[in-house]
């Protein structure tokens, strides 16, 4: 006589699950410990980190191609009177300039932004706001607390270059 099945022992199932967790944590790169090249990585950048926002739904390439991302130099930055979070940025896009209202006031001082390179959505329709008209959008990453981090291209980039 040979049994076709055995009873499920919950303690054995728990032991198997615990072994599985331990082996996943010990795998390099799975827990954010190494970057695969032997270097340390910050645990906050792990894809499994709950602080990282999930990737948005898939779009077609044609949708992305409609967005005109350009390198811009911040010529001037000033605080917007009456606004708590806005800075007015005067941007040089190589062949023309534009004004962008950006919600980065609490995280950047106007003086530290002058002559800095950034990336802007150049073909965004102008938007009338309470404090003026914004003619584009600067790109920034944000952490789980909402703090913006302006994107900056390499030093070899020049105003007006298209980001592809």
C-alpha positions in Angstrom: 0.0 0.0 0.0 1.3 3.4 -1.0 -0.7 6.5 -0.1 -1.7 8.8 -3.0 -1.6 11.9 -0.7 -0.5 12.9 2.8 -2.2 15.3 5.1 -1.1 18.9 5.0 1.0 19.7 8.0 0.8 23.5 8.6 4.1 23.6 10.5 5.9 22.1 7.4 4.2 24.7 5.2 5.3 27.5 7.5 8.9 26.1 7.5 8.9 26.0 3.7 7.7 29.6 3.4 10.3 30.8 5.9 13.1 29.0 4.0 11.8 30.6 0.8 11.9 34.1 2.4 15.4 33.6 3.7 16.7 32.4 0.4 15.1 35.5 -1.4 16.7 37.9 1.1 20.1 36.2 0.7 20.0 36.6 -3.1 22.2 39.5 -4.2 20.1 42.4 -5.6 16.8 41.0 -4.4 16.8 42.9 -1.1 18.6 46.1 -2.3 21.9 45.0 -0.8 24.1 45.1 -3.9 23.8 46.5 -7.4 25.0 43.3 -9.2 28.5 44.9 -9.6 29.5 44.3 -6.0 28.6 47.8 -4.9 26.2 48.9 -2.2 22.8 50.4 -3.2 20.4 52.4 -1.3 17.5 50.4 0.0 15.1 53.2 -0.9 15.6 52.5 -4.6 14.5 48.9 -4.4 11.6 48.2 -6.7 9.9 46.2 -3.9 10.1 49.3 -1.6 6.6 50.5 -0.8 7.7 54.1 -1.1 8.4 53.7 -4.8 5.3 54.6 -6.9 4.2 51.9 -9.3 4.8 52.3 -13.0 1.9 53.9 -14.8 0.0 52.1 -17.5 1.7 51.3 -20.8 1.5 53.9 -23.6 2.3 53.6 -27.3 5.6 55.1 -28.7 3.5 57.6 -30.7 2.1 59.0 -27.5 5.6 59.5 -26.1 6.9 61.0 -29.4 4.4 63.8 -29.2 6.1 65.1 -26.0 8.9 67.6 -26.9 11.5 67.4 -24.1 14.2 70.0 -24.4 17.3 71.0 -22.4 16.8 74.5 -20.9 19.1 76.8 -19.0 17.5 78.6 -16.1 18.3 82.3 -16.8 16.4 83.7 -13.8 14.3 82.4 -10.9 12.1 84.6 -8.7 9.6 84.0 -6.0 6.0 84.5 -7.0 4.3 87.1 -4.8 1.3 85.6 -2.9 2.2 82.0 -3.8 3.6 79.6 -1.2 5.1 77.0 -3.5 5.8 78.7 -6.8 8.9 80.0 -8.4 8.9 81.8 -11.7 11.6 80.4 -14.0 12.8 82.2 -17.1 14.2 79.5 -19.4 16.5 79.7 -22.4 15.7 77.0 -24.9 18.4 78.0 -27.4 16.2 79.6 -30.1 13.7 81.2 -27.8 12.8 81.7 -24.1 9.8 80.9 -22.0 8.4 81.4 -18.5 7.5 78.4 -16.3 5.8 78.5 -12.9 7.1 75.6 -10.9 6.0 74.3 -7.5 9.6 74.0 -6.1 9.8 77.1 -3.9 10.1 75.4 -0.5 12.9 73.2 -1.8 15.1 75.5 -4.0 16.3 79.0 -3.5 16.0 81.2 -6.6 19.7 82.1 -6.5 20.9 78.4 -6.6 18.9 77.8 -9.8 20.5 80.5 -12.0 22.4 79.0 -15.0 21.4 75.5 -14.0 20.5 73.1 -16.9 17.2 71.2 -16.6 14.7 69.4 -18.8 11.4 71.0 -19.9 8.3 69.9 -21.7 8.6 72.5 -24.4 5.3 71.8 -26.3 2.9 71.9 -23.4 0.0 74.3 -24.0 0.4 77.5 -22.0 -1.7 77.4 -18.8 -3.2 80.5 -17.3 -2.8 80.3 -13.5 -3.8 82.7 -10.7 -0.2 84.1 -10.6 0.5 84.2 -14.4 0.9 82.0 -17.4 3.2 79.0 -17.4 4.5 78.1 -20.9 5.9 74.7 -20.1 6.8 72.3 -17.3 10.2 71.5 -15.8 10.8 67.8 -15.0 11.4 66.7 -11.5 11.4 63.4 -9.6 9.7 63.3 -6.2 10.2 61.2 -3.2 7.5 59.7 -1.0 7.3 63.0 1.0 6.6 64.9 -2.3 10.0 66.7 -2.3 10.9 67.6 -5.9 14.3 66.9 -7.3 14.9 68.8 -10.6 16.3 66.7 -13.4 19.6 67.9 -14.8 21.3 66.7 -18.0 25.0 66.2 -18.3 27.2 69.2 -18.5 27.8 68.7 -22.3 24.1 69.3 -23.1 23.2 72.7 -24.5 19.9 74.7 -24.3 17.5 73.7 -27.0 18.8 70.1 -27.4 16.0 67.6 -27.8 15.8 64.8 -25.3 15.1 61.5 -27.1 
